[in-house]
């Protein structure tokens, strides 16, 4: 969950809301962050 909170700090409010909801859905979390990292 700490990783999620770090991600929240780097995004604007709208994205943070989306990311927070994904963080709450833990099984999806890892794939989301991997996809986000790959997209950069």
C-alpha positions as a printed NumPy array, in Angstrom:
array([[  0.   ,   0.   ,   0.   ],
       [  2.964,   2.303,   0.586],
       [  3.837,   2.045,  -3.093],
       [  0.315,   3.191,  -3.899],
       [  0.635,   6.226,  -1.682],
       [  3.926,   7.151,  -3.336],
       [  2.21 ,   6.973,  -6.721],
       [ -0.596,   9.224,  -5.477],
       [  1.877,  11.982,  -4.633],
       [  3.125,  12.133,  -8.22 ],
       [ -0.244,  12.607,  -9.907],
       [ -2.818,  15.347, -10.145],
       [ -6.055,  15.102,  -8.164],
       [ -8.117,  13.471, -10.903],
       [ -5.535,  10.78 , -11.538],
       [ -5.025,  10.335,  -7.793],
       [ -8.698,   9.493,  -7.334],
       [ -8.467,   6.879, -10.069],
       [ -5.229,   5.44 ,  -8.708],
       [ -6.577,   5.378,  -5.164],
       [ -9.564,   3.334,  -6.303],
       [ -7.204,   0.935,  -8.079],
       [ -5.034,   0.725,  -4.955],
       [ -8.096,  -0.437,  -3.057],
       [ -8.447,  -3.182,  -5.653],
       [ -5.179,  -4.862,  -4.681],
       [ -5.144,  -7.789,  -7.165],
       [ -5.171,  -5.284, -10.028],
       [ -2.583,  -3.002,  -8.444],
       [  0.586,  -4.754,  -9.591],
       [ -0.517,  -4.997, -13.226],
       [ -1.578,  -1.351, -13.231],
       [  1.759,  -0.087, -11.947],
       [  3.655,  -2.327, -14.347],
       [  1.6  ,  -0.982, -17.246],
       [  2.145,   2.581, -16.041],
       [  5.891,   2.035, -15.759],
       [  6.036,   0.431, -19.207],
       [  4.179,   3.388, -20.703],
       [  6.756,   5.926, -19.476]])
